[in-house]
Amino acid sequence: MATGSSFSGGKGTPSTSDCSNLKKRKKKVLTIEQKIEILKELSRGVSTTILSERYGVGKSTVSDIKKAKRFYLRF
């Protein structure tokens, strides 16, 4: 077992003090129109990172929108 570990207890979970530096992102709900615009921008080559910053969502959210492209383009 390593000494000086930042984990508390033996379960491998961070202690409460380790989590104090993490910022929780406020939930952001995008409209269908915004999601379609994200898809258009992705097709023009705009990066996932830039779009996530522009719309205030995580990169995984942009990726999820890209995966669901066929669903959103029905609107």
ABEGO torsion letter per residue (X at the ends): XBBGBABBEAAGBBBAAAAAABBBBBBBBBBAAAAAAAAAAAAAGBBAAAAAAAAGBBAAAAAAAAAAAAAAAAX
